[in-house]
Structure formats: C-alpha cells, structure tokens
C-alpha cells in the first residue's frame, strides 16, 4: 500500500512532466489539433519567449496571427504548445524578447518553423519556406533561435 509520501512524490513527478511538456501554451482544453514547439538555442534564460501561429494570408502581418502563447524564458531549450484552429498549412514564428521589455532590441532573437536561413537583409522568410502541415492530433516542430552576431544573424555556437 503506498504511503502519503510516495503519493506526493508521484504526483509531483507527474506535474513536473506535464510542465516540461508544455511550459507555455494553449493546448489544454481539448483542441483537436495542436503544435508542440521545441525552441532550441535560447541565448539566455531570461525575458519572454513568444510563439505565434500563422496561415498563408496573414503570415507576419501585425495582429494577424491565429494563435499566440508566451512563457518566461527559463532555460536554453523550452517546449511550448499552441492550438491550431483546424488541420491545414501553417507557419510558426518564435521571438525571444531577451530583456522582457516588449520591444525589438539588438539582443533579441527569432526563429521559424523549418529553420530557414536568415540574414540582416532577410529577417522575414516567405511563408513557403516555413510552412508545415498540421493534422488532427499533435504536430511536433523544432525551431532553432537566431541572434544577431556582429553583422550576421544565425544560431549561437
């Protein structure tokens, strides 16, 4: 028969696993399709990480995202979950507001689904370069963050 201590340890482990699976997100509540985004290569464990879901017509247009989730940056790799309205073709854009001031600064980073190559002259890839299929159930995506490094932009290290 389990003791109270064993039950508390098991409940704590289950809660930690659930938190690790989606540190920020809108996937609780029964959405039929969700995108679990693993954000890799965060510069530092500070500030805010924002994941936005777009369709083709609204891609990167101000306020045209279909879904948006935020979480405090707490390690170099985070997993976040975002619900999609229906199966279809979508793009993921990730922003790391490193100092959490809500503004785009030199030290902030960004990334997209399918990890397109970025440059200071091309910070916004086309939808075709970042589109991913989202089906009913869970779609997993990894986004590698890019940061400005002198006159170039790319993943750290």
C-alpha positions as CSV (number, residue, x, y, z in Angstrom):
1,X,0.0,0.0,0.0
2,X,1.5,3.4,-1.0
3,X,2.4,5.8,1.7
4,X,1.4,9.5,1.7
5,X,5.0,10.4,0.9
6,X,5.1,8.1,-2.1
7,X,1.8,9.5,-3.5
8,X,3.1,13.1,-3.1
9,X,6.3,12.2,-4.9
10,X,4.4,10.5,-7.7
11,X,2.0,13.5,-8.1
12,X,5.0,15.9,-8.1
13,X,6.8,13.9,-10.8
14,X,3.6,13.9,-12.9
15,X,3.2,17.6,-12.5
16,X,6.8,18.2,-13.4
17,X,6.5,16.1,-16.5
18,X,3.4,17.9,-17.6
19,X,5.1,21.3,-17.0
20,X,8.1,20.2,-19.0
21,X,5.9,19.0,-21.9
22,X,4.4,22.5,-22.4
23,X,5.8,25.3,-20.4
24,X,3.5,27.8,-22.1
25,X,0.6,27.1,-24.2
26,X,-3.0,26.8,-25.2
27,X,-3.2,23.1,-25.6
28,X,-5.3,22.3,-22.6
29,X,-9.0,22.2,-23.2
30,X,-9.4,19.7,-25.9
31,X,-8.2,21.3,-29.2
32,X,-8.3,18.6,-31.9
33,X,-5.0,19.8,-33.3
34,X,-2.1,21.3,-31.6
35,X,1.5,22.1,-32.4
36,X,4.2,21.3,-29.8
37,X,7.1,23.6,-30.5
38,X,10.5,22.8,-29.1
39,X,12.5,26.1,-29.1
40,X,16.3,25.4,-29.1
41,X,19.3,27.6,-28.7
42,X,17.9,30.4,-26.5
43,X,20.7,32.9,-25.7
44,X,19.8,33.2,-22.1
45,X,17.2,32.1,-19.5
46,X,15.7,35.5,-19.2
47,X,13.0,37.5,-20.8
48,X,10.0,36.1,-22.6
49,X,9.6,33.6,-25.4
50,X,6.6,34.1,-27.7
51,X,5.3,31.5,-30.2
52,X,2.8,32.6,-32.9
53,X,0.8,30.5,-35.4
54,X,0.1,32.0,-38.9
55,X,-1.7,30.9,-42.0
56,X,-0.6,32.0,-45.5
57,X,-2.6,35.2,-46.0
58,X,-1.7,36.6,-42.5
59,X,1.9,35.5,-42.3
60,X,3.9,38.0,-40.2
61,X,1.2,40.7,-40.6
62,X,0.8,42.7,-37.4
63,X,-2.0,41.2,-35.3
64,X,-2.9,38.6,-38.0
65,X,-1.6,35.6,-36.0
66,X,-4.1,32.8,-35.4
67,X,-2.7,31.8,-32.1
68,X,-0.1,33.2,-29.7
69,X,1.4,31.8,-26.5
70,X,4.1,33.3,-24.2
71,X,6.2,31.9,-21.4
72,X,9.1,33.2,-19.3
73,X,12.4,32.0,-20.7
74,X,13.8,29.6,-18.1
75,X,16.4,27.5,-19.9
76,X,18.2,27.2,-23.2
77,X,15.5,24.9,-24.6
78,X,11.8,25.2,-24.0
79,X,8.7,23.3,-25.2
80,X,5.6,25.2,-25.8
81,X,2.2,24.2,-27.1
82,X,-0.2,26.1,-29.4
83,X,-3.6,25.1,-30.7
84,X,-4.4,25.3,-34.4
85,X,-8.0,26.2,-35.4
86,X,-8.3,23.2,-37.9
87,X,-6.0,21.0,-39.9
88,X,-4.1,22.9,-42.5
89,X,-0.9,24.6,-43.6
90,X,0.6,26.9,-41.0
91,X,3.8,28.6,-40.0
92,X,5.4,29.1,-36.6
93,X,7.3,32.2,-35.7
94,X,9.2,32.4,-32.4
95,X,10.5,35.6,-30.7
96,X,12.8,35.8,-27.7
97,X,12.5,39.2,-26.0
98,X,15.7,38.6,-24.1
99,X,15.2,41.5,-21.7
100,X,11.4,41.3,-21.5
101,X,10.8,44.9,-22.4
102,X,8.3,44.2,-25.2
103,X,10.4,45.9,-27.8
104,X,12.7,44.6,-30.5
105,X,16.3,45.1,-29.4
106,X,19.7,44.1,-30.8
107,X,20.0,41.2,-28.4
108,X,16.6,39.7,-29.1
109,X,16.3,36.5,-31.2
110,X,13.9,34.9,-33.6
111,X,13.2,31.7,-35.5
112,X,10.7,30.0,-37.7
113,X,9.4,26.5,-38.4
114,X,11.7,24.6,-40.8
115,X,14.6,26.8,-39.7
116,X,15.1,28.9,-42.8
117,X,18.5,30.7,-43.2
118,X,18.1,34.4,-42.1
119,X,20.3,37.4,-42.7
120,X,20.2,41.0,-41.6
121,X,18.8,41.8,-45.1
122,X,16.3,39.0,-44.9
123,X,14.8,38.6,-41.4
124,X,11.3,37.6,-42.7
125,X,11.3,34.5,-44.9
126,X,8.4,33.7,-47.2
127,X,5.5,31.5,-46.0
128,X,6.6,28.8,-48.5
129,X,9.9,28.4,-46.7
130,X,8.4,27.9,-43.3
131,X,5.0,26.2,-43.9
132,X,4.3,23.0,-42.0
133,X,1.3,20.6,-42.3
134,X,-0.8,20.4,-39.2
135,X,-3.1,17.4,-38.9
136,X,-5.6,16.3,-36.2
137,X,-3.7,15.4,-33.1
138,X,-0.3,16.6,-32.2
139,X,2.3,18.0,-34.7
140,X,5.9,18.4,-33.3
141,X,8.1,21.2,-34.6
142,X,11.6,22.3,-33.6
143,X,12.7,25.9,-34.0
144,X,16.3,26.9,-33.7
145,X,16.7,30.5,-32.5
146,X,18.8,33.1,-34.4
147,X,20.5,36.1,-32.9
148,X,22.5,39.0,-34.3
149,X,26.2,38.4,-34.1
150,X,28.1,41.4,-35.4
151,X,26.9,41.9,-39.0
152,X,25.4,38.5,-39.3
153,X,22.5,36.5,-37.9
154,X,22.3,32.9,-37.0
155,X,22.2,30.2,-34.3
156,X,24.6,30.6,-31.5
157,X,27.6,28.4,-31.2
